[in-house]
Amino acid sequence: MASAPLLNLADVDLRLLRVFHAVARNKGPAAAQDDLGVTQATISAQLAQLEERLGMRLCKRGRGGFALSEEGTLVFEASRNLFRSIENFRTTIGSARGELTGDIYFGAVDALWSSADIRLSNVYAAFSELAPKVVLHTEIASPQDLVQGLMEDRFHLILAPAQRIPQPLRAVMAFEERQSLYCGREHPLFEAADETIALSELPEHAYVARSYLLNWVGPEGVRLEPHAVTSHMESSALFILSGKYIGHLPAHFARHWVERGEMRCLLERDCSYLDAFYLAYRRREQNRAVRLLFDCFRADLSKSGARLKN
């Protein structure tokens, strides 16, 4: 493609860059349709228009799938920085006028609705009262996707269990969540008394693992290896309820099925563990609304007796 003169950004370029940004973020035009609210044909035409204006091929699309070109990767990074700067500008102007405005993107894992350590509904309510003009976007994702999204500026703040926090991020421990081992009512172990179940026999049963913790190692070196893998607790629960798998779930989340006699906890003393949850954001974060959301979490955690720990 022939080189085009370096353009001065106009409104049309920002609009086209937002289309490209959504396509790159969703890894293809088809997946970006819901975000953009237009047809795939319209998106493809807008991508072609942007490529023409920039004078470079941004992505490969067709039967072979979607992939960013080398130039497209650079434009994606530059556009992310651009939109971040625009958002910071809006926030700064809003602050100068004595108000908080703009958009915040928050991400968390699933199955937190029954947690006694954090009440997201209370956090959302408090934040809405303090910053009614800020649009709070929320997304449920796996821990590894949340950390990666925070690194890529797709999130401002995340709440998730994490094995490792990259250096560009600041994380504070919010609480510890108890994870216990369960089986469903149709599973062979459901009617067995704990004292008749040997740790050594657990690996004989199919185990549903988490994508971020594939092998669970318990006491005496007992290792449970995956026969199914999920990223979300709801999916893990479905595998367990099938009666064909054992698996770990947050104790507060599983309580519903235990009380209904549809699940039971196995060897609680030996097969339970604590999962540390962290609130994390970028060390360079200067958005006042993000700090305010963090403070709302801090206030709610203090009510449950939890304390944020650096």
For each residue, the residues with C-beta under 8 A, 3 or more apart:
1: 51 52 55 56 57
2: 55
3: 55 56
4: 7 52 53 54 55
5: 55
6:
7: 4 10 13 53 54
8:
9: 13 14
10: 7 13 14
11: 14 15
12: 15 16
13: 7 9 10 16 17 50 53
14: 9 10 11 17 18
15: 11 12 18 19
16: 12 13 19 20 46 47 49 50 53
17: 13 14 20 21 50 75 79 82 83
18: 14 15 21 22 79 83
19: 15 16 22 23 32 36 43 46 47 50
20: 16 17 23 24 46 47 50 58 72 75 76 79
21: 17 18 24 25 76 79 80 83
22: 18 19 25 26 32 35 36
23: 19 20 26 28 29 32 43 47 59 66
24: 20 21 27 59 68 72 76
25: 21 22 32 35 154
26: 22 23 31 32 35
27: 24 31 66
28: 23 31 32 61 65 66
29: 23 32 33 40 43 44 47 61 66
30: 33 40
31: 26 27 28 34
32: 19 22 23 25 26 28 29 35 36 43
33: 29 30 36 37 38 39 40 43
34: 31 37
35: 22 25 26 32
36: 19 22 32 33 43
37: 33 34
38: 33 42 43
39: 33 42 43
40: 29 30 33 43 44
41: 44 45
42: 38 39 45 46
43: 19 23 29 32 33 36 38 39 40 46 47
44: 29 40 41 47 48 61
45: 41 42 48 49
46: 16 19 20 42 43 49 50
47: 16 19 20 23 29 43 44 50 51 58 59 61
48: 44 45 51 52
49: 16 45 46 52 53
50: 13 16 17 19 20 46 47 53 54 58
51: 1 47 48 54 55 56 57 58
52: 1 4 48 49 55
53: 4 7 13 16 49 50
54: 4 7 50 51 58 75
55: 1 2 3 4 5 51 52
56: 1 3 51 69 71 72 75
57: 1 51 60 69 71 72
58: 20 47 50 51 54 68 69 71 72 75
59: 23 24 47 66 67 68 69 72
60: 57 64 65 66 67 68 69
61: 28 29 44 47 65 66
62: 65
63:
64: 60
65: 28 60 61 62
66: 23 27 28 29 59 60 61
67: 59 60
68: 24 58 59 60 72 73 76
69: 56 57 58 59 60 72 73
70: 73 74
71: 56 57 58 74 75
72: 20 24 56 57 58 59 68 69 75 76
73: 68 69 70 76 77
74: 70 71 77 78
75: 17 20 54 56 58 71 72 78 79
76: 20 21 24 68 72 73 79 80
77: 73 74 80 81
78: 74 75 81 82
79: 17 18 20 21 75 76 82 83
80: 21 76 77 83 84 152 153
81: 77 78 84 85
82: 17 78 79 85 86
83: 17 18 21 79 80 86 87
84: 80 81 87 88 153
85: 81 82 88 89
86: 82 83 89 90
87: 83 84 90 91 102 103 287
88: 84 85 91 92 286 287
89: 85 86 92 93
90: 86 87 93 94 101 102
91: 87 88 94 95 100 101 102 287 288 289
92: 88 89 95 96
93: 89 90 96 97 101
94: 90 91 97 99 100 101 102 133
95: 91 92 98 99 100 288
96: 92 93
97: 93 94
98: 95
99: 94 95 133
100: 91 94 95 130 131 133 134 288 289 292
101: 90 91 93 94 133 134
102: 87 90 91 94 134 135 287 289
103: 87 134 135 136 137
104: 134 135 136 137 156 157 287 289 290 293
105: 137 138 139 154 155 156 157
106: 136 137 138 139 155 156 157 158 159 293
107: 138 139 140 141 145 146 149 150 154 155 157 158 159 160
108: 112 120 138 139 140 146 158 159 160
109: 112 140 141 142 143 146 159 160 161 232 233
110: 140 232 233 234
111: 114 115 232 233 234 249 250 253
112: 108 109 115 118 120 159
113: 120
114: 111 250 252 253 255 256
115: 111 112 118 119 177 250 252 253
116: 252 304
117: 174 175 177 277 301 304 306
118: 112 115 123 159 174 175 277 297 300 301 304 306
119: 115 122 123 300 304
120: 108 112 113 123 124
121: 124 125
122: 119 125 126 300 303
123: 118 119 120 126 127 293 296 297 300
124: 120 121 127 128 136
125: 121 122 128 129
126: 122 123 129 130 296 299 300
127: 123 124 130 131 134 136 292 293 296
128: 124 125 131 132 136
129: 125 126 132
130: 100 126 127 292 296
131: 100 127 128 134 289 292 293
132: 128 129
133: 94 99 100 101
134: 100 101 102 103 104 127 131 289
135: 102 103 104
136: 103 104 106 124 127 128 293
137: 103 104 105 106
138: 105 106 107 108
139: 105 106 107 108 149 155
140: 107 108 109 110 232
141: 107 109 145 146 149 231
142: 109 145 146 211 212 231 232
143: 109 146 147 160 161 162 212
144: 147 148 211 212
145: 107 141 142 148 149 231
146: 107 108 109 141 142 143 149 150 155 158 160
147: 143 144 150 151 158 160 162 165 166 169 280
148: 144 145 151 152
149: 107 139 141 145 146 152 154 155 158
150: 107 146 147 153 154 155 156 157 158 169 280 281 282
151: 147 148 166 168 169
152: 80 148 149
153: 80 84 150 282
154: 25 105 107 149 150
155: 105 106 107 139 146 149 150 158
156: 104 105 106 150 281 282 285 287 290 293
157: 104 105 106 107 150 279 280 281 290 293 294
158: 106 107 108 146 147 149 150 155 279 280 281
159: 106 107 108 109 112 118 174 277 278 279 297
160: 107 108 109 143 146 147 277 278 280
161: 109 143 177 212 275 276 277 278
162: 143 147 165 171 276 278 280
163: 212 213
164:
165: 147 162 169 171 278 280
166: 147 151 169
167:
168: 151 282 283 284
169: 147 150 151 165 166 280 281 282 283
170: 280 281 282 283 285
171: 162 165 278 279 280
172: 278 279 280 308 309 310
173: 176 276 277 278 308 309 310
174: 117 118 159 277 278 279 297 301 306 308
175: 117 118 277 301 304 306
176: 173 274 275 276 277
177: 115 117 161 250 251 252 274 275 277
178: 250 251 252 272 273 274 275
179: 248 249 250 251 272 273 274 275
180: 248 249 251 254 265 266 268 271 272
181: 202 246 247 248 265 266 267 268 271 272
182: 240 246 247 248 249 254 257 258 263 264 265 266
183: 187 189 190 205 240 243 245 246 263 264 266
184: 187 190 240 241 242 243 244 245 262 263
185: 190 241 243 261 262 263 264
186: 190 242 243 244
187: 183 184 190 205 243 244 245 246
188: 192 205
189: 183 192 197 205 246 266
190: 183 184 185 186 187 243 264
191:
192: 188 189 196 197
193: 196 197
194: 197 266 267 268
195:
196: 192 193
197: 189 192 193 194 201 202 266 267
198: 201 202
199: 202 218 219 220 222 267 270 271
200: 203 220 222
201: 197 198 204 205
202: 181 197 198 199 205 207 218 222 224 246 266 267 271
203: 200 207 222 223 224 225
204: 201
205: 183 187 188 189 201 202 245 246
206: 227 228 244 245 246
207: 202 203 216 224 225 226 227 228 245 246 247
208: 226 227 228 229 230 236 239 240 245 246 247
209: 213 214 215 216 224 225 226 228 229 230 247
210: 213 214 229 230 231 236 248
211: 142 144 214 229 230 231
212: 142 143 144 161 163 231
213: 163 209 210 216
214: 209 210 211 225 226 229
215: 209 223 224 225 226
216: 207 209 213 223 224 248
217: 221 222 223 224
218: 199 202 221 222 223 224 270 271
219: 199 222 270
220: 199 200
221: 217 218
222: 199 200 202 203 217 218 219
223: 203 215 216 217 218
224: 202 203 207 209 215 216 217 218 246
225: 203 207 209 214 215
226: 207 208 209 214 215 229
227: 206 207 208 245
228: 206 207 208 209 239 245
229: 208 209 210 211 214 226
230: 208 209 210 211 235 236 239
231: 141 142 145 210 211 212 235
232: 109 110 111 140 142 235 236
233: 109 110 111 236 237 249 250 253
234: 110 111 237 238
235: 230 231 232 238 239
236: 208 210 230 232 233 239 240 247 248 249
237: 233 234 240 241 249 253 254 257
238: 234 235 241 242
239: 208 228 230 235 236 242 244 245 247
240: 182 183 184 208 236 237 245 246 247 249 263
241: 184 185 237 238 257 262 263
242: 184 186 238 239 245
243: 183 184 185 186 187 190
244: 184 186 187 206 239
245: 183 184 187 205 206 207 208 227 228 239 240 242
246: 181 182 183 187 189 202 205 206 207 208 224 240 266
247: 181 182 207 208 209 236 239 240
248: 179 180 181 182 210 216 236 271 273
249: 111 179 180 182 233 236 237 240 253 254
250: 111 114 115 177 178 179 233 253 254 275
251: 177 178 179 180 254 255 265 272
252: 114 115 116 177 178 255
253: 111 114 115 233 237 249 250 256
254: 180 182 237 249 250 251 257 258 263 265
255: 114 251 252 258 259
256: 114 253 259 260
257: 182 237 241 254 260 262 263
258: 182 254 255 261 262 263 264 265
259: 255 256
260: 256 257
261: 185 258
262: 184 185 241 257 258
263: 182 183 184 185 240 241 254 257 258
264: 182 183 185 190 258
265: 180 181 182 251 254 258 268 272
266: 180 181 182 183 189 194 197 202 246 271
267: 181 194 197 199 202 270 271
268: 180 181 194 265 271 272
269: 272
270: 199 218 219 267
271: 180 181 199 202 218 248 266 267 268
272: 178 179 180 181 251 265 268 269
273: 178 179 248
274: 176 177 178 179
275: 161 176 177 178 179 250
276: 161 162 173 176
277: 117 118 159 160 161 173 174 175 176 177
278: 159 160 161 162 165 171 172 173 174
279: 157 158 159 171 172 174 294 297 308
280: 147 150 157 158 160 162 165 169 170 171 172
281: 150 156 157 158 169 170 285 290 294
282: 150 153 156 168 169 170 285
283: 168 169 170
284: 168
285: 156 170 281 282 290 291
286: 88
287: 87 88 91 102 104 156 290 291
288: 91 95 100 291 292
289: 91 100 102 104 131 134 292 293
290: 104 156 157 281 285 287 293 294
291: 285 287 288 294 295
292: 100 127 130 131 288 289 295 296
293: 104 106 123 127 131 136 156 157 289 290 296 297
294: 157 279 281 290 291 297 298
295: 291 292 298 299
296: 123 126 127 130 292 293 299 300
297: 118 123 159 174 279 293 294 300 301 308
298: 294 295 301 302 308
299: 126 295 296 302 303
300: 118 119 122 123 126 296 297 303 304
301: 117 118 174 175 297 298 304 306 307 308
302: 298 299 305 306 307
303: 122 299 300
304: 116 117 118 119 175 300 301
305: 302
306: 117 118 174 175 301 302
307: 301 302
308: 172 173 174 279 297 298 301
309: 172 173
310: 172 173
